[in-house]
Amino acid sequence: MIKKNSFDFAVIIFGGALYALSIVLFLEPNNIVNGGLTGIAIMLNYRLPQIPIGGAVLVMNLPLFIIGWRLLGHRFLVRTMAGTLASTMLIDILQAVEFPVPDCEPLAAAVLGGVLGGAGLGLVFGKGATTGGSDIAARLLKIPFPYTQMGSLVLFVDGCVILSSAFVFGSVNNAFFAVVCLFTAIQVTDLILYGVNAQWLAYIMSEKYEEINAAIHDRLGRGATLLNAEGGFTRAPRKVILCAVRRQQISPLKALAKEIDPDAFIIVSKTYEVLGEGFGTYDKHRV
């Protein structure tokens, strides 16, 4: 357990460092906000350069830490503080030593900043923590909306901050680049959190359901569930095969079903998490 916790904290700190680098290298030099308290801190620093970005984020996070501790528990608070301290301290340290910043166009900075920041957030979220700010708000929203992706919740929380950047920096272009950055970060965050473990669900309706069910078990090595259904028009009873498979098995599954019954009706949908029966395991601290 101690080794696991140490590894988790190392991942959280590394993710916070990636997030900080996205701010220092790409976003702040190009007046691009990434939403949340960090975005507010970037705008404050633009108007009042004497206010450090990291320090401002840390101060504004204090009330959210308290709320997070009451609603999400001690474990969440400790891990979130690790992620927040890693990111905020590194931001101010790198700016204090005048860390060399790459020269790139704002659009490139928005995309690169989104990729780097999204990777950092994905690592932090995956270990049951956040880097503070809107991340905490998104994590809190995950309680009443457990089936909503974290990236989408962050988008909802960050919208107002991005809109305000157009007024602070005096250009709609800044808000546009902020949207590009946030969209990129969301995709990368969700890819790290869900993409690697993304599974597929197949619903197969066929008169030869027994043969298809047996073939799924024998030839694909996967289990299936037979659901009782009723035809919407004919009202005739029928069986529906429900089967969860990995990405590489979806094509063989469709081929198998059509081989046995060319008239089989198949619905395939992507699902972000499957627990048990050879897939993932439940962790109450994961998002």
BAFI-3210 file (N, C-alpha, C; in Angstrom, 3 decimals, decimal comma, padded with zeros to 6 digits):
// residues 287
n [1|2|3|4|5|6|7|8|9|10|11|12|13|14|15|16|17|18|19|20|21|22|23|24|25|26|27|28|29|30|31|32|33|34|35|36|37|38|39|40|41|42|43|44|45|46|47|48|49|50|51|52|53|54|55|56|57|58|59|60|61|62|63|64|65|66|67|68|69|70|71|72|73|74|75|76|77|78|79|80|81|82|83|84|85|86|87|88|89|90|91|92|93|94|95|96|97|98|99|100|101|102|103|104|105|106|107|108|109|110|111|112|113|114|115|116|117|118|119|120|121|122|123|124|125|126|127|128|129|130|131|132|133|134|135|136|137|138|139|140|141|142|143|144|145|146|147|148|149|150|151|152|153|154|155|156|157|158|159|160|161|162|163|164|165|166|167|168|169|170|171|172|173|174|175|176|177|178|179|180|181|182|183|184|185|186|187|188|189|190|191|192|193|194|195|196|197|198|199|200|201|202|203|204|205|206|207|208|209|210|211|212|213|214|215|216|217|218|219|220|221|222|223|224|225|226|227|228|229|230|231|232|233|234|235|236|237|238|239|240|241|242|243|244|245|246|247|248|249|250|251|252|253|254|255|256|257|258|259|260|261|262|263|264|265|266|267|268|269|270|271|272|273|274|275|276|277|278|279|280|281|282|283|284|285|286|287]
n.u [000,830|001,966|003,931|002,297|000,874|003,007|003,815|001,482|001,476|003,802|003,060|000,997|002,410|004,133|002,231|001,186|003,443|003,693|001,392|002,025|004,182|002,853|001,567|003,667|005,364|003,734|001,079|000,795|002,857|001,651|-000,699|-002,937|-005,638|-006,542|-008,875|-010,777|-009,335|-006,647|-006,679|-007,903|-005,871|-003,814|-004,866|-005,011|-002,284|-001,499|-002,687|-001,746|001,342|002,913|001,650|002,072|001,422|001,188|001,053|-001,317|-003,194|-003,000|-003,892|-006,550|-007,561|-007,965|-010,621|-011,947|-010,525|-011,387|-014,108|-013,857|-012,623|-014,652|-016,651|-015,453|-013,502|-010,617|-008,525|-008,784|-008,265|-005,569|-004,207|-004,967|-003,863|-001,192|-000,988|-001,737|000,176|002,495|002,091|001,574|003,817|005,898|005,241|005,694|008,398|009,685|009,039|010,323|013,024|013,235|012,699|013,546|011,455|009,698|009,545|006,643|003,705|000,493|-001,661|-000,380|000,764|-001,536|-002,513|-000,316|-000,015|-002,471|-002,263|-000,090|-000,989|-003,418|-002,480|-001,157|-003,326|-004,880|-003,268|-003,223|-005,990|-006,518|-005,424|-007,097|-007,076|-006,788|-005,669|-006,514|-008,718|-010,953|-010,824|-011,313|-013,942|-015,102|-014,641|-016,253|-018,730|-018,874|-019,970|-022,905|-023,334|-022,371|-021,908|-020,977|-018,339|-015,114|-013,668|-015,704|-017,101|-015,179|-015,048|-017,567|-017,340|-015,241|-016,035|-017,011|-014,726|-013,076|-014,546|-014,379|-011,722|-011,480|-012,240|-010,433|-007,903|-008,456|-009,129|-010,840|-009,526|-007,892|-009,720|-010,595|-008,260|-008,032|-010,254|-009,519|-007,278|-008,478|-010,278|-008,505|-007,109|-009,171|-009,729|-007,306|-007,159|-009,453|-008,705|-006,490|-007,678|-009,834|-009,544|-007,543|-008,602|-010,984|-013,925|-016,167|-019,630|-021,868|-024,982|-026,867|-029,312|-030,960|-032,410|-030,899|-029,670|-028,676|-026,631|-024,890|-024,289|-022,932|-020,748|-019,474|-018,474|-016,861|-015,156|-014,277|-013,716|-015,150|-017,692|-021,301|-024,535|-027,902|-030,685|-034,089|-036,457|-038,911|-040,598|-041,178|-043,197|-044,296|-044,683|-043,662|-041,891|-038,353|-034,802|-031,981|-028,608|-026,175|-022,986|-019,793|-016,780|-013,258|-011,446|-010,067|-011,558|-013,994|-014,465|-014,017|-016,182|-018,467|-018,152|-018,340|-021,030|-022,454|-021,630|-022,860|-025,526|-026,663|-028,681|-028,672|-029,289|-027,377|-026,106|-023,630|-021,825|-019,726|-018,201|-017,063|-016,128|-015,802|-016,433|-015,148|-015,236|-012,864|-012,261|-011,971|-011,186|-012,936|-012,419|-012,968|-011,907|-011,231|-012,058]
n.v [-001,209|001,203|001,522|001,754|004,128|005,923|005,779|006,751|009,418|010,307|010,232|012,130|014,470|014,633|014,978|017,461|018,993|018,875|020,268|022,782|023,453|023,750|026,157|028,010|027,749|027,989|029,151|031,514|033,287|033,921|035,134|033,464|031,920|029,125|028,582|028,318|028,827|029,151|030,390|032,804|033,736|034,121|036,255|038,185|038,473|039,579|042,105|043,015|042,662|042,180|040,301|036,965|034,146|031,431|031,775|033,267|031,422|029,478|030,833|031,461|028,939|028,039|028,222|026,340|024,056|023,542|023,013|020,799|019,014|018,559|017,384|015,459|014,201|013,289|011,961|012,836|015,581|015,652|014,551|016,327|018,704|018,042|017,914|020,543|022,141|021,241|022,160|024,994|025,987|025,311|026,831|029,504|029,324|028,705|030,983|032,900|032,306|032,925|031,031|029,636|030,363|028,876|030,183|030,657|030,631|031,976|030,134|027,673|027,625|027,438|024,878|023,200|023,871|022,970|020,195|019,484|020,439|019,017|016,391|016,442|016,965|014,680|012,648|013,466|013,512|010,806|009,623|010,219|012,909|016,532|019,547|021,697|024,632|025,016|022,355|021,113|021,969|020,684|018,057|017,955|018,291|015,878|014,209|014,588|014,126|011,493|010,075|011,726|012,836|013,809|015,737|017,119|018,275|020,031|021,748|022,981|024,399|026,133|027,905|030,613|031,957|031,877|033,409|035,904|036,510|037,670|040,286|041,166|040,937|042,370|041,407|039,321|037,234|036,132|034,804|032,939|031,401|030,429|028,763|026,830|025,799|024,765|022,889|021,088|020,245|018,947|016,743|015,331|014,874|013,229|011,125|010,034|009,367|007,682|006,619|004,619|002,474|002,139|000,447|-001,721|-002,140|-004,570|-005,182|-007,799|-009,013|-011,829|-014,727|-016,907|-016,900|-018,628|-020,093|-018,023|-016,983|-019,155|-019,279|-016,858|-017,332|-019,643|-019,042|-016,385|-016,179|-014,729|-013,683|-013,476|-011,907|-012,850|-011,077|-010,565|-009,568|-007,686|-007,491|-004,337|-003,800|-006,285|-007,483|-009,862|-012,188|-012,105|-012,775|-010,884|-010,483|-009,357|-008,093|-007,340|-006,203|-005,955|-003,360|-004,513|-006,737|-006,172|-006,146|-008,932|-009,952|-008,889|-010,015|-012,702|-012,909|-012,215|-014,198|-016,478|-015,703|-013,980|-012,106|-010,943|-008,409|-005,784|-003,721|-001,487|000,096|002,544|002,330|003,789|002,523|-000,661|-002,896|-005,670|-009,274|-009,841|-007,356|-004,020|-003,032|-002,017|001,171|003,343|005,875|006,695|008,621]
n.w [000,000|000,799|-001,151|-003,406|-002,834|-002,828|-005,490|-006,700|-005,756|-006,940|-009,637|-009,590|-008,897|-011,090|-013,116|-012,298|-012,752|-015,556|-016,220|-015,193|-016,844|-019,268|-018,854|-018,394|-020,648|-022,958|-022,674|-020,873|-021,971|-024,391|-023,781|-023,339|-021,872|-019,824|-018,650|-015,516|-012,193|-012,728|-015,200|-014,433|-012,757|-014,622|-016,076|-014,032|-013,483|-015,868|-015,789|-013,329|-012,870|-010,627|-009,102|-008,587|-010,691|-009,803|-006,989|-006,755|-007,688|-005,707|-003,388|-004,116|-004,213|-001,634|-000,313|-001,916|-001,352|001,232|000,822|-000,838|000,917|002,798|001,236|-000,405|001,030|003,126|001,783|-000,849|-000,489|000,387|-001,817|-003,828|-002,873|-003,183|-005,997|-006,626|-005,272|-006,550|-009,184|-008,899|-007,479|-009,235|-011,467|-010,562|-009,849|-012,296|-013,766|-012,226|-012,575|-015,167|-017,251|-020,387|-023,138|-025,813|-029,152|-030,743|-032,845|-031,798|-032,231|-032,489|-029,975|-028,407|-029,075|-028,416|-025,731|-024,799|-025,261|-023,591|-021,090|-020,881|-020,791|-018,349|-016,594|-017,040|-015,951|-013,276|-012,556|-012,908|-010,679|-008,628|-007,848|-008,193|-009,853|-008,548|-008,411|-011,140|-011,619|-009,179|-008,842|-011,046|-010,285|-008,038|-009,257|-010,425|-008,579|-008,359|-011,058|-012,125|-014,499|-016,399|-018,442|-017,222|-018,674|-020,052|-017,940|-016,941|-019,118|-018,980|-016,557|-017,122|-019,111|-018,692|-017,805|-020,029|-021,850|-020,605|-021,024|-023,497|-023,085|-021,148|-022,377|-024,580|-027,126|-029,391|-030,497|-028,526|-026,903|-028,739|-029,178|-026,617|-026,470|-028,362|-027,040|-024,688|-025,738|-026,940|-024,655|-023,268|-024,928|-024,779|-022,022|-021,576|-023,226|-021,906|-019,473|-020,185|-022,760|-023,265|-021,943|-023,170|-024,063|-025,931|-026,555|-027,678|-029,123|-030,130|-032,229|-033,142|-034,673|-034,386|-031,919|-029,967|-031,230|-031,924|-029,415|-028,270|-030,003|-029,483|-026,965|-027,397|-029,595|-029,322|-026,696|-024,850|-022,551|-022,564|-022,291|-022,175|-023,008|-022,253|-024,564|-026,462|-029,515|-030,940|-032,815|-033,655|-031,236|-030,519|-028,503|-027,944|-027,991|-026,944|-027,453|-025,309|-025,241|-024,023|-025,326|-026,121|-027,929|-030,153|-030,627|-031,688|-034,478|-035,231|-033,761|-035,014|-037,545|-036,907|-035,975|-038,296|-039,966|-038,926|-038,926|-041,474|-041,449|-039,019|-036,594|-035,543|-033,026|-032,204|-029,705|-028,136|-024,977|-021,958|-019,720|-018,310|-015,798|-014,022|-014,763|-016,254|-017,254|-016,215|-012,780|-009,846|-008,406|-005,941|-005,802|-008,283|-011,230]
ca.u [000,000|002,847|004,539|001,267|000,626|004,174|003,737|000,376|001,903|004,797|002,306|000,295|003,391|004,570|001,132|001,165|004,582|003,323|000,396|002,752|004,963|001,948|001,304|004,879|005,958|002,861|-000,138|001,028|003,568|000,795|-001,969|-003,993|-006,085|-007,026|-010,063|-010,604|-008,576|-005,381|-006,989|-008,096|-004,560|-003,075|-005,396|-004,566|-000,866|-001,400|-003,035|-000,907|002,474|003,517|000,946|002,516|000,328|001,066|000,599|-002,723|-003,976|-002,983|-004,759|-007,942|-007,965|-008,183|-012,012|-012,310|-009,931|-012,258|-015,317|-013,459|-012,362|-015,925|-017,482|-014,715|-012,713|-009,223|-007,638|-008,869|-007,618|-004,118|-003,715|-005,171|-002,857|000,073|-001,051|-001,792|001,479|003,461|001,882|001,701|005,203|006,742|004,937|006,386|009,845|010,131|008,951|011,327|014,352|013,100|012,870|013,423|010,141|009,795|008,886|005,674|002,478|-000,529|-002,449|000,469|000,890|-002,794|-002,589|000,738|-000,364|-003,592|-001,775|000,735|-001,845|-004,370|-001,761|-000,951|-004,606|-005,294|-002,499|-003,650|-007,353|-006,497|-005,006|-008,060|-006,728|-006,919|-004,672|-007,201|-009,531|-012,124|-010,693|-012,049|-015,360|-015,514|-014,650|-017,447|-019,878|-018,887|-020,786|-024,292|-023,374|-021,275|-021,687|-020,470|-016,883|-014,446|-013,335|-016,896|-017,396|-014,210|-015,475|-018,696|-016,872|-014,263|-016,578|-017,088|-013,365|-012,585|-015,237|-013,864|-010,375|-011,592|-012,324|-009,208|-006,805|-008,906|-009,175|-011,590|-008,567|-007,423|-010,766|-010,585|-007,128|-008,343|-011,178|-008,698|-006,474|-009,329|-010,793|-007,393|-006,841|-010,262|-009,545|-006,157|-007,540|-010,354|-007,962|-005,680|-008,550|-010,769|-009,278|-006,773|-009,452|-012,288|-014,443|-017,299|-020,798|-022,590|-026,309|-027,103|-030,648|-030,953|-033,128|-029,873|-028,928|-027,983|-025,392|-024,001|-023,851|-021,927|-019,559|-018,791|-017,743|-015,869|-014,199|-013,721|-013,344|-015,856|-019,020|-022,406|-025,757|-029,120|-031,720|-035,447|-036,976|-040,185|-040,661|-042,030|-044,341|-044,925|-044,888|-043,172|-040,734|-037,102|-033,609|-030,952|-027,297|-025,380|-021,608|-018,750|-015,526|-012,202|-011,436|-009,591|-012,463|-015,300|-014,603|-014,293|-017,521|-019,450|-017,981|-018,864|-022,490|-022,963|-021,332|-023,877|-026,833|-026,482|-029,752|-028,580|-029,339|-026,287|-025,859|-022,339|-021,625|-018,511|-018,427|-015,795|-015,651|-016,441|-015,820|-015,362|-015,220|-011,695|-012,048|-011,387|-011,560|-013,520|-011,657|-013,874|-011,241|-011,038|-013,171]
ca.v [000,000|002,366|001,689|002,231|005,533|006,684|005,856|007,649|010,794|010,645|010,514|013,393|015,557|014,722|015,584|018,880|019,635|019,039|021,339|024,041|023,732|024,250|027,570|028,828|027,673|028,271|029,930|032,866|034,173|034,289|035,662|032,471|031,341|027,747|028,468|028,085|029,776|029,436|031,412|034,067|034,170|034,635|037,584|039,068|038,738|040,462|043,458|043,349|041,734|041,863|039,147|035,728|033,278|030,290|032,230|033,651|030,189|028,815|031,576|031,316|027,550|027,699|027,855|025,114|022,957|023,262|022,359|019,482|018,152|018,203|016,563|014,395|013,460|013,591|011,427|013,754|016,841|015,468|014,357|017,558|019,653|017,660|018,348|021,999|022,681|020,926|023,034|026,414|026,309|025,224|027,990|030,693|029,101|028,819|032,384|033,666|032,076|033,291|029,804|029,956|030,073|028,706|031,192|029,999|031,369|031,734|028,927|026,543|027,649|026,956|023,425|022,561|024,061|022,084|018,818|019,319|020,599|017,909|015,203|016,597|016,813|013,289|011,888|013,864|013,018|009,359|009,199|010,694|014,246|017,587|020,593|022,825|025,494|024,421|020,907|020,722|022,178|019,592|016,822|018,030|018,059|014,448|013,520|014,484|013,702|010,512|009,481|012,758|012,797|014,892|016,801|017,909|019,074|021,125|022,683|023,742|025,307|027,091|028,747|032,037|032,500|032,055|034,551|037,132|036,802|038,554|041,657|041,508|041,116|043,292|040,792|038,077|036,189|035,467|033,863|031,846|030,531|029,764|027,671|025,792|025,181|023,995|021,729|020,141|019,682|018,034|015,509|014,610|014,430|012,079|010,021|009,410|008,790|006,658|006,085|003,381|001,407|002,194|-000,853|-001,639|-002,956|-005,016|-005,766|-008,615|-009,597|-012,860|-015,959|-017,907|-016,345|-019,681|-020,389|-016,856|-016,919|-020,207|-018,925|-015,774|-017,959|-020,609|-018,502|-015,114|-016,270|-013,697|-014,041|-012,663|-011,950|-012,920|-010,193|-010,804|-008,378|-007,853|-006,690|-003,155|-003,862|-007,610|-007,891|-011,228|-012,278|-012,428|-012,661|-009,947|-010,805|-008,204|-008,549|-006,323|-006,697|-004,975|-002,702|-005,389|-007,870|-005,767|-006,605|-010,378|-010,220|-008,601|-011,025|-013,965|-012,861|-012,211|-015,516|-017,416|-015,209|-012,772|-011,150|-010,480|-006,955|-005,531|-002,343|-001,386|001,407|002,668|002,618|004,228|001,711|-001,945|-003,408|-007,082|-010,278|-009,719|-005,979|-003,195|-003,247|-000,805|001,986|004,436|007,153|007,050|009,329]
ca.w [000,000|000,864|-002,464|-004,326|-002,544|-003,261|-006,950|-007,034|-005,513|-007,962|-010,862|-009,373|-008,967|-012,481|-013,864|-011,947|-013,412|-016,962|-016,278|-014,979|-018,053|-020,309|-018,557|-018,518|-021,977|-024,090|-022,468|-020,334|-022,900|-025,526|-023,241|-023,547|-020,608|-019,943|-017,816|-014,090|-011,391|-013,401|-016,199|-013,717|-012,289|-015,784|-016,375|-012,955|-013,696|-017,040|-015,341|-012,171|-012,992|-009,336|-008,526|-009,248|-011,127|-008,899|-005,680|-006,852|-007,796|-004,405|-002,471|-004,539|-004,025|-000,229|000,000|-002,621|-000,596|002,378|000,291|-001,310|002,069|003,422|000,363|-001,068|002,008|003,446|000,742|-001,982|-000,147|000,431|-003,180|-004,576|-002,415|-003,815|-007,388|-006,681|-004,875|-007,607|-010,348|-008,585|-007,127|-010,423|-012,309|-010,047|-009,909|-013,679|-014,172|-011,478|-013,173|-016,582|-018,030|-021,818|-023,716|-027,271|-029,978|-031,626|-033,116|-030,773|-032,483|-032,123|-028,512|-027,840|-029,255|-027,625|-024,327|-024,502|-025,205|-022,395|-019,917|-020,824|-020,338|-016,912|-015,895|-017,125|-014,966|-011,927|-012,359|-012,851|-009,343|-007,644|-007,377|-009,184|-009,659|-007,924|-009,267|-011,791|-011,530|-007,982|-009,137|-011,936|-009,484|-007,197|-010,129|-010,756|-007,577|-008,818|-012,458|-012,176|-015,811|-017,289|-018,521|-016,521|-019,608|-020,335|-016,749|-016,913|-020,155|-018,458|-015,511|-017,634|-020,167|-018,344|-017,715|-021,396|-022,425|-020,005|-021,510|-024,663|-022,588|-020,412|-023,320|-025,611|-028,452|-029,502|-030,859|-027,320|-026,494|-029,716|-028,872|-025,349|-026,790|-029,006|-025,987|-023,794|-026,481|-027,057|-023,326|-022,936|-025,682|-024,239|-020,682|-021,695|-023,829|-020,863|-018,451|-020,664|-024,093|-023,263|-021,425|-023,815|-024,490|-026,844|-026,247|-028,862|-028,946|-031,317|-032,289|-034,170|-034,370|-034,088|-030,787|-029,232|-031,941|-031,815|-028,029|-028,085|-030,776|-028,765|-025,858|-027,865|-030,557|-028,862|-025,293|-024,095|-022,095|-023,089|-021,500|-022,980|-022,486|-022,750|-025,245|-027,165|-030,734|-030,772|-033,724|-033,651|-029,834|-030,360|-027,598|-028,596|-027,166|-027,388|-026,887|-024,870|-025,076|-023,915|-025,900|-026,284|-029,236|-031,216|-030,807|-032,204|-035,874|-035,246|-033,230|-036,071|-038,598|-036,369|-035,952|-039,671|-040,547|-038,457|-039,353|-042,298|-041,181|-037,626|-036,382|-034,596|-032,581|-031,529|-029,087|-027,343|-023,568|-021,398|-018,618|-018,022|-014,583|-013,757|-015,827|-017,112|-017,702|-015,170|-011,385|-009,260|-007,464|-005,594|-005,892|-009,677|-011,841]
c.u [000,860|003,492|003,541|000,994|001,780|004,168|002,642|000,794|002,947|004,104|001,588|001,248|003,893|003,488|001,018|002,288|004,299|002,339|001,078|003,550|004,080|001,644|002,508|005,397|005,049|001,727|000,133|001,797|002,716|-000,568|-003,148|-004,367|-006,597|-008,219|-009,731|-009,808|-007,231|-005,576|-007,191|-006,749|-003,711|-003,554|-005,013|-003,101|-000,640|-001,678|-002,132|000,265|003,118|002,835|001,379|001,342|000,119|000,535|-000,869|-003,627|-004,088|-003,928|-006,229|-008,463|-008,364|-009,642|-012,467|-011,707|-010,845|-013,516|-014,982|-013,209|-013,665|-016,713|-016,757|-013,731|-011,246|-008,275|-007,611|-008,093|-006,105|-003,563|-003,872|-004,164|-001,499|000,109|-001,023|-000,448|002,528|003,329|002,130|003,136|006,103|006,486|005,746|007,903|010,369|010,064|010,003|012,720|014,363|013,435|012,656|012,105|010,279|009,019|007,939|004,442|001,424|-001,332|-001,646|000,628|-000,367|-002,890|-001,559|000,467|-001,512|-003,163|-001,004|-000,110|-002,847|-003,725|-001,537|-002,226|-005,076|-004,570|-002,964|-005,050|-007,362|-006,085|-005,893|-007,751|-007,065|-005,758|-005,317|-008,100|-010,740|-012,039|-011,445|-013,548|-015,892|-015,599|-015,864|-018,705|-019,996|-019,746|-022,250|-024,422|-022,260|-020,971|-021,218|-018,952|-016,271|-014,127|-014,515|-017,283|-016,449|-014,596|-016,603|-018,236|-016,025|-014,819|-016,557|-015,705|-012,827|-013,246|-014,688|-012,482|-010,402|-011,623|-011,034|-008,060|-007,191|-008,944|-009,973|-010,655|-008,089|-008,435|-010,806|-009,452|-007,347|-009,277|-010,417|-007,886|-007,320|-009,870|-009,708|-007,121|-007,906|-010,071|-008,404|-006,477|-008,417|-009,658|-007,152|-006,564|-009,338|-010,321|-008,562|-007,646|-010,832|-012,688|-015,637|-018,401|-021,502|-023,927|-026,632|-028,480|-030,703|-031,781|-032,151|-029,016|-028,160|-026,636|-024,397|-023,446|-022,749|-020,629|-018,770|-017,932|-016,588|-014,775|-013,565|-013,281|-013,997|-017,209|-020,061|-023,609|-026,954|-030,213|-033,068|-035,987|-038,286|-040,198|-041,635|-043,270|-045,069|-045,324|-044,442|-041,977|-039,474|-035,947|-032,641|-029,649|-026,583|-023,967|-020,654|-017,445|-014,500|-012,175|-011,085|-010,526|-013,772|-015,502|-014,811|-015,685|-018,581|-019,365|-018,566|-020,389|-023,068|-022,682|-022,406|-025,259|-026,648|-027,539|-029,716|-028,572|-028,362|-026,185|-024,550|-022,184|-020,360|-018,879|-017,075|-015,294|-016,486|-015,698|-016,154|-015,234|-014,061|-011,434|-011,424|-011,844|-012,040|-012,568|-012,494|-013,247|-010,981|-012,276|-013,765]
c.v [001,252|002,623|002,239|003,713|006,403|006,850|006,826|009,109|011,231|010,999|011,854|014,573|015,744|015,366|017,072|019,645|019,859|020,187|022,701|024,429|024,267|025,733|028,430|028,871|028,203|029,263|031,359|033,765|034,657|034,814|034,743|031,887|029,930|027,500|028,341|029,156|030,102|030,495|032,773|034,619|034,727|036,040|038,598|039,446|039,665|041,907|043,942|042,371|041,352|040,691|037,888|034,814|032,132|030,681|032,606|032,425|029,516|029,503|031,379|029,901|027,220|027,371|026,580|023,888|022,545|022,521|020,942|018,513|017,679|017,222|015,351|013,662|013,830|013,147|012,353|015,028|016,710|015,349|015,616|018,628|019,337|018,137|019,854|022,622|022,429|021,889|024,499|026,819|026,296|026,394|029,203|030,539|029,291|030,253|033,238|033,508|032,396|032,100|030,116|029,472|029,929|029,788|030,476|030,878|031,032|030,455|027,676|026,462|027,107|025,431|022,716|022,695|023,162|020,640|018,581|019,424|019,469|016,622|015,258|016,383|015,362|012,421|012,191|013,325|011,506|008,815|009,801|012,057|015,258|018,550|021,854|023,565|024,800|022,901|020,380|020,858|021,064|018,282|016,790|017,780|016,592|013,658|013,442|014,014|012,679|009,969|010,500|012,731|014,022|016,047|017,696|018,783|020,260|022,183|023,569|024,802|026,435|028,092|030,238|032,685|032,791|033,259|035,869|037,494|037,723|040,013|042,083|041,785|041,994|042,719|039,493|036,920|035,423|034,437|032,673|030,868|029,789|028,584|026,512|025,037|024,273|022,750|020,660|019,456|018,663|016,690|014,679|014,066|013,185|010,878|009,281|008,719|007,593|005,935|004,762|002,209|001,369|000,816|-000,616|-002,579|-003,312|-005,614|-006,499|-009,257|-010,571|-014,052|-017,074|-017,462|-017,407|-019,999|-019,241|-016,750|-017,945|-019,861|-017,810|-016,350|-018,825|-019,971|-017,180|-015,156|-015,221|-014,229|-013,122|-012,833|-011,976|-012,094|-010,576|-009,509|-008,722|-006,946|-005,529|-003,182|-005,189|-008,074|-009,336|-011,235|-012,668|-012,254|-011,651|-010,321|-009,501|-008,704|-007,363|-006,917|-005,580|-004,480|-003,670|-006,553|-007,483|-006,229|-008,113|-010,725|-009,988|-009,652|-012,362|-013,992|-012,943|-013,535|-016,521|-017,016|-013,907|-011,701|-010,616|-008,953|-006,632|-004,036|-002,349|000,021|001,381|002,975|002,887|003,376|000,452|-002,534|-004,888|-007,955|-010,069|-008,330|-005,191|-003,605|-001,930|-000,145|003,211|005,803|007,592|007,764|008,525]
c.w [000,000|-000,496|-003,468|-004,103|-003,012|-004,772|-007,373|-006,856|-006,536|-009,279|-010,748|-009,516|-010,393|-013,347|-013,574|-012,610|-014,901|-017,143|-016,125|-016,219|-019,176|-020,108|-018,892|-019,955|-023,082|-023,814|-021,994|-021,297|-024,065|-025,086|-023,555|-022,191|-020,865|-019,036|-016,347|-013,381|-012,022|-014,475|-015,569|-013,255|-013,433|-016,132|-015,301|-013,132|-014,881|-016,644|-014,213|-012,142|-011,661|-008,633|-009,252|-009,572|-010,144|-007,542|-005,685|-006,925|-006,434|-003,429|-002,829|-004,319|-002,591|000,094|-000,701|-001,949|000,558|001,920|-000,157|-000,168|002,701|002,556|-000,215|-000,166|002,091|002,326|-000,464|-001,694|-000,202|-000,987|-004,022|-004,160|-003,026|-005,267|-007,520|-006,331|-005,957|-008,773|-010,021|-008,255|-008,352|-011,370|-011,854|-010,101|-011,325|-014,179|-013,475|-012,085|-014,663|-017,491|-019,512|-022,416|-025,227|-028,010|-030,940|-031,784|-032,061|-030,980|-032,107|-030,610|-027,847|-027,922|-028,375|-026,130|-023,906|-024,377|-023,907|-021,126|-019,767|-020,366|-018,836|-016,124|-015,918|-016,112|-013,550|-011,626|-012,151|-011,496|-008,251|-007,081|-008,461|-008,985|-009,091|-008,906|-009,837|-011,783|-010,308|-008,226|-010,034|-011,179|-008,567|-008,023|-010,517|-009,773|-008,019|-010,265|-012,710|-013,559|-016,845|-017,271|-017,840|-017,460|-019,913|-019,150|-016,628|-017,950|-019,660|-017,458|-016,088|-018,646|-019,870|-018,286|-019,109|-022,057|-021,889|-020,525|-022,723|-024,231|-021,895|-021,368|-024,505|-027,009|-028,402|-029,845|-029,640|-026,822|-027,445|-029,420|-027,558|-025,576|-027,432|-027,963|-025,110|-024,484|-026,607|-025,730|-022,932|-023,642|-025,111|-022,848|-020,748|-022,320|-022,778|-019,828|-018,956|-021,928|-024,110|-022,842|-022,088|-024,327|-025,417|-026,371|-027,549|-028,442|-030,246|-031,212|-033,453|-033,703|-033,995|-032,904|-030,009|-029,888|-031,798|-030,399|-027,760|-028,809|-030,099|-027,646|-026,372|-028,721|-030,127|-027,404|-024,424|-023,647|-022,710|-022,176|-022,443|-022,299|-023,079|-023,336|-025,941|-028,371|-030,582|-031,645|-033,622|-032,261|-029,584|-029,410|-028,364|-027,621|-027,802|-026,680|-026,548|-024,587|-025,035|-024,424|-025,943|-027,726|-030,365|-031,490|-031,474|-033,655|-035,953|-034,733|-034,299|-037,182|-038,164|-036,423|-037,361|-040,391|-040,176|-038,948|-040,128|-042,017|-039,747|-037,575|-035,251|-034,291|-031,801|-030,967|-028,239|-025,903|-022,919|-020,250|-018,477|-016,836|-014,399|-014,983|-016,799|-017,640|-016,548|-013,777|-010,791|-008,281|-007,155|-005,722|-007,333|-010,210|-012,997]
res [m|i|k|k|n|s|f|d|f|a|v|i|i|f|g|g|a|l|y|a|l|s|i|v|l|f|l|e|p|n|n|i|v|n|g|g|l|t|g|i|a|i|m|l|n|y|r|l|p|q|i|p|i|g|g|a|v|l|v|m|n|l|p|l|f|i|i|g|w|r|l|l|g|h|r|f|l|v|r|t|m|a|g|t|l|a|s|t|m|l|i|d|i|l|q|a|v|e|f|p|v|p|d|c|e|p|l|a|a|a|v|l|g|g|v|l|g|g|a|g|l|g|l|v|f|g|k|g|a|t|t|g|g|s|d|i|a|a|r|l|l|k|i|p|f|p|y|t|q|m|g|s|l|v|l|f|v|d|g|c|v|i|l|s|s|a|f|v|f|g|s|v|n|n|a|f|f|a|v|v|c|l|f|t|a|i|q|v|t|d|l|i|l|y|g|v|n|a|q|w|l|a|y|i|m|s|e|k|y|e|e|i|n|a|a|i|h|d|r|l|g|r|g|a|t|l|l|n|a|e|g|g|f|t|r|a|p|r|k|v|i|l|c|a|v|r|r|q|q|i|s|p|l|k|a|l|a|k|e|i|d|p|d|a|f|i|i|v|s|k|t|y|e|v|l|g|e|g|f|g|t|y|d|k|h|r|v]
***
